[in-house]
Amino acid sequence: MNKPDYNQVHPNFKWNGASLDKKGLLALANDFINEGEEFERITGEFLLDWFDTKKYVTATSSGTTGIPKKIKIDKQAMVFSALATAELFDLKAGNRVLNCLSTNYIAGKMMLIRSIFLGFEMDFVAPNSNPLKDNTIIYDFVAMVPLQVENSINEIVNVRKLIIGGAKINPNLKSQLLDLPTLVYETYGMTETITHIAVKKISNNYFSVLPNVTISTDDRNCLVIDVPRISNAKIVTNDVVNIISNSEFELLGRIDNVINSAGVKLFPEQIEMKLGNKMQTRFFVIGIPDDQYGEQLALVIEGDSISFDDDFFNDLLPYEKPKTIHFIDNFLETESGKIKRKETLNLV
C-alpha cells in the first residue's frame, strides 16, 4: 500500500454538521485554544500538531508495556490504523459517528483521525460519563469506555456498531448488551499499537487480530505483537495470554497483577469475572504479603461493609476464594478511570 497523505481531509468530512477542510479545522483549533473548554483546548492543540510539518505526534503510553512514558507516533501509521478499522467494521464515507472520548488519549485522537481522513460525519461532544443522554440520533459507529456504556445503556440501541475499550466489561453490563440489536465489540490495544489491534464480539471468549498483525508470546507467556505498518519493532506487553491460533488469543490478565499463593498462580481478572454477576458494587482481588503462602488472596470492595452467605464463593475453586475481605469508601483511579489497585490497597 502506498503511504497515505496524512494531511488529507476527506471532502465528505463534517464536524457537528459543518463541512470543514484543512483551513477550517485549523481555524476551529485556534478558536478552541483561545476560547474553548478544557477538552476543546486539548483537541485544538492536537489538531495543530496533526497539521504541522512534523511526521509524528506525541502521546503518553498506556502502561501496558511498562511504566507510562511519552512516545512519538507516526502520523502515517495512525492513518494505516484508521484504514484497518474501517475495513474491519465496514465503515464508509458519510457514516455518522460520535466522538465522546478525550483527545488526551490515543482512542480520542484516533476517532478524530478516522473521521477527518475517512470522511465521517462526526458529532464531537464533551468526554463525560453519559455522552448519549437524551440522544435520538442513529450512529453508525461509536467508541466508549465501559462507564459511558453503563450510563448510556438505554440509548445504545441507537448505535449500530459499538467498540468498548479502556477497561474490562463487567458481566452485568455484558448481559445487558447481549440483549440489544447493537453489534458490540470489546477491543484490545494500547497507545503503542495506535488503539486496537484485536477485537472480539462480547459473546466470544477470544480476541481476533486485525489484518497484518502477527502475535506470539515471550518466556513469561506475555503477548508480543508485530505490526509492521504501525511499529518497526515488535511490541512486548505485560498481558498474559493463551494463543489459540495464528489470529486468536485469550486474555488471561496482567502479569503485574498475578498472585503467587503457595506456588499457585492466580489471575485476578479471571476470579473477578466469576464474581462479577454477584457483586453490586465495584471490587477487585489482589495479593497481599503472607509469611506462610508468600501471598494471600484479598477481596477489596468499594462501599460500606456487608456480609456474605456461606455459598457466595461457591463458583470459585478452593484456591480462588479470598482469605480476607476489605472495604473502602472510594477507590483510587487513574485519569482514564482505571482502578489503582495497589495504591487503593495501601489505604486499607
C-alpha positions as CSV (number, residue, x, y, z in Angstrom):
1,M,0.0,0.0,0.0
2,N,1.3,3.5,-0.8
3,K,1.9,5.8,2.0
4,P,-1.3,7.7,2.8
5,D,-1.2,11.5,2.8
6,Y,-2.0,12.2,6.5
7,N,-2.6,15.9,5.7
8,Q,-5.6,15.0,3.6
9,V,-9.1,16.0,4.7
10,H,-11.9,13.9,3.1
11,P,-14.4,16.0,1.2
12,N,-17.3,14.2,3.0
13,F,-15.9,15.1,6.5
14,K,-18.3,17.0,8.8
15,W,-17.8,18.3,12.3
16,N,-21.0,18.8,14.2
17,G,-22.8,19.1,10.9
18,A,-20.4,21.6,9.3
19,S,-18.2,20.7,6.4
20,L,-14.6,21.6,7.2
21,D,-11.4,21.4,5.1
22,K,-7.9,21.8,6.5
23,K,-8.2,25.6,6.7
24,G,-11.5,25.3,8.6
25,L,-10.0,22.7,11.0
26,L,-7.1,25.0,11.8
27,A,-9.4,27.9,12.4
28,L,-11.5,25.7,14.7
29,A,-8.4,24.6,16.5
30,N,-7.4,28.2,17.3
31,D,-10.9,29.0,18.5
32,F,-10.8,26.0,20.8
33,I,-7.4,27.1,22.2
34,N,-8.4,30.7,22.7
35,E,-12.0,30.3,23.9
36,G,-12.8,26.7,24.4
37,E,-13.4,24.5,27.4
38,E,-10.5,22.3,28.6
39,F,-11.4,19.3,26.5
40,E,-11.7,21.6,23.4
41,R,-8.4,23.2,24.1
42,I,-6.7,19.8,24.2
43,T,-8.4,18.9,20.9
44,G,-7.3,22.2,19.4
45,E,-3.7,21.6,20.3
46,F,-3.8,18.1,18.8
47,L,-5.2,19.4,15.6
48,L,-2.4,22.0,15.3
49,D,0.1,19.2,15.9
50,W,-1.5,17.0,13.3
51,F,-1.3,19.6,10.6
52,D,2.2,20.9,11.4
53,T,5.4,19.9,9.5
54,K,6.4,17.0,11.8
55,K,5.8,13.4,10.8
56,Y,4.7,12.4,14.3
57,V,2.6,13.4,17.2
58,T,3.5,12.8,20.9
59,A,1.3,10.7,23.2
60,T,1.6,9.1,26.6
61,S,1.8,5.3,26.6
62,S,-0.8,3.3,28.3
63,G,1.3,1.3,30.7
64,T,0.5,-2.0,29.1
65,T,4.2,-2.4,28.1
66,G,5.7,-0.9,31.2
67,I,5.8,2.5,33.0
68,P,3.8,5.1,31.1
69,K,6.0,7.4,29.1
70,K,5.9,10.0,26.3
71,I,6.3,8.3,22.9
72,K,6.3,9.5,19.3
73,I,3.6,8.1,17.0
74,D,4.0,8.3,13.2
75,K,1.1,10.1,11.6
76,Q,1.0,7.8,8.5
77,A,0.9,4.8,10.9
78,M,-2.2,6.4,12.5
79,V,-3.8,6.7,9.1
80,F,-3.0,3.0,8.4
81,S,-4.7,2.2,11.7
82,A,-7.8,4.2,10.7
83,L,-7.9,2.3,7.4
84,A,-7.7,-1.0,9.2
85,T,-10.6,-0.1,11.5
86,A,-12.7,1.0,8.5
87,E,-12.1,-2.3,6.7
88,L,-12.8,-4.4,9.8
89,F,-16.1,-2.7,10.7
90,D,-17.1,-1.9,7.1
91,L,-17.2,1.9,7.7
92,K,-17.6,4.3,4.8
93,A,-17.5,8.0,4.0
94,G,-20.7,9.6,5.2
95,N,-21.2,7.3,8.2
96,R,-22.4,9.2,11.3
97,V,-20.1,8.7,14.3
98,L,-19.9,10.1,17.8
99,N,-16.6,11.2,19.3
100,C,-17.1,11.2,23.1
101,L,-13.5,10.3,24.2
102,S,-10.8,12.6,25.5
103,T,-8.3,13.7,22.9
104,N,-5.7,13.4,25.7
105,Y,-5.6,9.7,24.9
106,I,-5.0,7.7,21.7
107,A,-8.6,6.4,21.4
108,G,-9.9,10.0,21.2
109,K,-7.2,11.1,18.9
110,M,-7.9,8.2,16.6
111,M,-11.7,8.9,16.4
112,L,-10.7,12.4,15.1
113,I,-8.3,11.0,12.5
114,R,-10.7,8.3,11.3
115,S,-13.4,11.0,10.8
116,I,-11.1,13.5,9.1
117,F,-9.3,11.0,6.8
118,L,-12.2,8.7,6.0
119,G,-15.0,11.3,5.7
120,F,-17.3,10.6,8.6
121,E,-20.0,12.9,9.8
122,M,-18.7,13.3,13.3
123,D,-20.5,14.7,16.3
124,F,-18.0,15.9,18.8
125,V,-19.1,16.1,22.5
126,A,-17.5,16.5,25.9
127,P,-16.0,13.3,27.1
128,N,-18.3,12.9,30.1
129,S,-19.7,9.8,31.8
130,N,-23.1,10.0,29.9
131,P,-22.4,11.2,26.4
132,L,-25.6,9.7,24.9
133,K,-28.0,11.2,27.4
134,D,-31.4,12.0,25.7
135,N,-29.9,11.1,22.3
136,T,-32.2,10.0,19.5
137,I,-29.6,10.2,16.6
138,I,-28.7,6.9,14.9
139,Y,-25.0,6.5,14.9
140,D,-23.1,4.0,12.6
141,F,-20.1,3.8,14.9
142,V,-19.2,4.8,18.4
143,A,-16.2,4.1,20.7
144,M,-16.7,4.3,24.5
145,V,-15.3,3.2,27.8
146,P,-17.4,0.9,30.0
147,L,-18.6,3.6,32.4
148,Q,-20.0,5.6,29.5
149,V,-21.8,2.5,28.1
150,E,-23.3,1.7,31.6
151,N,-24.7,5.2,31.8
152,S,-26.0,5.2,28.2
153,I,-27.5,1.7,28.2
154,N,-31.0,2.9,27.3
155,E,-29.6,4.9,24.3
156,I,-27.2,2.3,23.0
157,V,-30.0,0.9,20.8
158,N,-29.4,3.9,18.6
159,V,-25.8,2.8,17.8
160,R,-25.3,0.3,15.0
161,K,-21.7,-0.7,15.9
162,L,-20.1,0.0,19.3
163,I,-16.5,-0.7,20.4
164,I,-15.6,-0.7,24.1
165,G,-12.1,-0.3,25.4
166,G,-10.0,1.2,28.2
167,A,-11.2,-1.3,30.9
168,K,-12.8,-4.7,31.3
169,I,-16.5,-5.1,30.7
170,N,-18.2,-6.4,33.8
171,P,-20.6,-9.4,33.5
172,N,-23.7,-7.3,34.4
173,L,-23.0,-4.9,31.6
174,K,-22.2,-7.7,29.2
175,S,-25.6,-9.4,29.8
176,Q,-27.5,-6.1,29.2
177,L,-25.6,-5.5,25.9
178,L,-26.3,-9.1,24.6
179,D,-30.0,-8.3,24.6
180,L,-29.6,-5.3,22.3
181,P,-29.5,-5.3,18.4
182,T,-26.3,-3.3,18.5
183,L,-23.1,-5.0,17.3
184,V,-20.9,-4.7,20.4
185,Y,-17.1,-5.4,20.4
186,E,-14.5,-5.4,23.1
187,T,-11.2,-4.1,21.9
188,Y,-7.6,-4.9,22.8
189,G,-4.9,-2.3,22.2
190,M,-2.8,0.4,23.6
191,T,-1.1,3.7,22.7
192,E,1.9,1.8,21.3
193,T,-0.3,-0.1,18.8
194,I,-2.3,3.1,18.0
195,T,-5.5,1.8,19.6
196,H,-6.9,-1.7,18.9
197,I,-5.0,-4.5,17.2
198,A,-7.6,-7.1,18.1
199,V,-11.3,-7.2,18.8
200,K,-13.9,-9.7,19.9
201,K,-17.7,-9.7,20.0
202,I,-18.8,-9.6,23.6
203,S,-20.4,-13.1,23.1
204,N,-17.0,-14.6,22.2
205,N,-14.1,-15.7,24.5
206,Y,-11.2,-15.0,22.2
207,F,-9.8,-11.9,20.6
208,S,-9.2,-11.9,16.8
209,V,-6.4,-9.8,15.5
210,L,-6.7,-7.3,12.7
211,P,-5.2,-7.9,9.2
212,N,-1.4,-7.6,9.0
213,V,-1.0,-8.3,12.8
214,T,1.2,-11.2,14.0
215,I,1.1,-12.4,17.6
216,S,3.4,-14.6,19.7
217,T,4.4,-14.9,23.4
218,D,7.7,-14.3,25.3
219,D,9.1,-16.5,28.1
220,R,6.6,-15.0,30.5
221,N,3.7,-16.0,28.3
222,C,3.0,-12.3,27.7
223,L,1.7,-11.2,24.3
224,V,4.2,-10.0,21.7
225,I,2.7,-8.0,18.8
226,D,4.2,-7.5,15.4
227,V,2.5,-4.8,13.3
228,P,4.9,-3.6,10.6
229,R,2.8,-0.7,9.4
230,I,2.5,0.6,13.0
231,S,5.8,-0.1,14.6
232,N,9.3,-1.0,13.3
233,A,10.0,-3.1,16.4
234,K,7.9,-5.9,18.0
235,I,5.8,-4.6,20.9
236,V,6.2,-6.7,24.1
237,T,3.3,-6.3,26.5
238,N,2.7,-7.3,30.2
239,D,-0.5,-9.1,29.3
240,V,-0.5,-12.9,29.9
241,V,-2.3,-14.7,27.1
242,N,-3.2,-18.1,25.7
243,I,-2.5,-18.3,22.0
244,I,-5.4,-20.1,20.4
245,S,-4.3,-19.8,16.7
246,N,-2.3,-17.5,14.5
247,S,-5.0,-15.0,14.7
248,E,-6.7,-15.6,18.0
249,F,-5.8,-15.3,21.7
250,E,-7.4,-15.5,25.1
251,L,-6.5,-12.7,27.5
252,L,-5.8,-14.1,31.0
253,G,-4.6,-11.0,32.9
254,R,-1.8,-8.6,33.7
255,I,1.4,-10.1,34.8
256,D,1.7,-7.2,37.2
257,N,-1.5,-8.5,38.9
258,V,-0.7,-12.2,39.1
259,I,-0.9,-13.6,42.6
260,N,1.5,-16.4,43.6
261,S,-0.1,-18.1,46.6
262,A,1.6,-21.2,47.8
263,G,3.0,-21.8,44.3
264,V,-0.3,-21.4,42.6
265,K,-0.5,-18.6,40.1
266,L,-3.9,-16.8,40.3
267,F,-5.1,-14.2,37.7
268,P,-7.3,-11.6,39.5
269,E,-9.2,-10.8,36.2
270,Q,-10.4,-14.5,35.9
271,I,-11.6,-14.5,39.5
272,E,-13.3,-11.2,39.2
273,M,-15.1,-12.4,36.1
274,K,-16.6,-15.3,38.1
275,L,-17.7,-12.9,40.9
276,G,-19.0,-10.1,38.6
277,N,-22.6,-11.1,38.4
278,K,-22.9,-11.3,42.2
279,M,-21.3,-8.1,43.2
280,Q,-23.4,-4.9,43.3
281,T,-20.5,-2.5,43.7
282,R,-17.0,-2.2,42.4
283,F,-14.4,-4.6,43.7
284,F,-11.1,-6.2,42.8
285,V,-8.9,-9.1,44.2
286,I,-5.2,-8.7,44.9
287,G,-2.3,-10.4,46.6
288,I,-1.1,-9.3,50.0
289,P,2.2,-10.5,51.6
290,D,1.9,-13.6,53.7
291,D,4.6,-15.4,55.7
292,Q,3.1,-18.9,55.0
293,Y,1.8,-18.6,51.4
294,G,4.0,-15.9,50.0
295,E,0.9,-14.0,49.0
296,Q,-2.7,-14.5,50.1
297,L,-5.8,-13.5,48.1
298,A,-7.7,-10.5,49.3
299,L,-11.0,-9.1,48.1
300,V,-11.3,-5.3,48.2
301,I,-14.8,-3.8,47.9
302,E,-15.8,-0.2,47.4
303,G,-18.5,0.9,49.8
304,D,-20.0,0.0,53.2
305,S,-19.2,-3.3,54.9
306,I,-21.5,-6.2,54.0
307,S,-21.7,-9.8,54.9
308,F,-21.8,-12.8,52.6
309,D,-23.8,-16.0,52.6
310,D,-21.8,-19.3,53.0
311,D,-22.4,-20.2,49.4
312,F,-21.4,-16.8,47.9
313,F,-18.0,-18.0,46.8
314,N,-19.1,-21.5,45.6
315,D,-18.3,-20.7,42.0
316,L,-14.7,-20.3,42.8
317,L,-12.1,-23.0,43.1
318,P,-10.8,-23.6,46.6
319,Y,-7.6,-21.7,46.0
320,E,-9.5,-18.8,44.3
321,K,-11.5,-18.0,47.4
322,P,-10.3,-14.8,49.2
323,K,-8.7,-15.3,52.6
324,T,-9.5,-11.7,53.7
325,I,-12.1,-9.1,52.7
326,H,-11.6,-5.4,53.0
327,F,-13.9,-2.4,52.5
328,I,-13.0,1.1,51.5
329,D,-15.2,4.2,50.8
330,N,-13.7,5.1,47.4
331,F,-11.2,3.5,45.1
332,L,-8.3,5.5,43.7
333,E,-8.3,5.8,39.9
334,T,-6.1,6.9,37.0
335,E,-7.1,9.9,34.9
336,S,-8.7,7.4,32.4
337,G,-10.8,5.7,35.1
338,K,-8.8,2.6,35.8
339,I,-8.6,1.4,39.4
340,K,-5.2,1.9,41.0
341,R,-5.2,-1.5,42.8
342,K,-2.0,-1.3,44.8
343,E,-2.5,2.3,45.8
344,T,-6.1,1.6,46.9
345,L,-4.9,-1.4,48.9
346,N,-2.5,0.8,50.8
347,L,-5.4,2.8,52.0
348,V,-7.0,-0.2,53.7
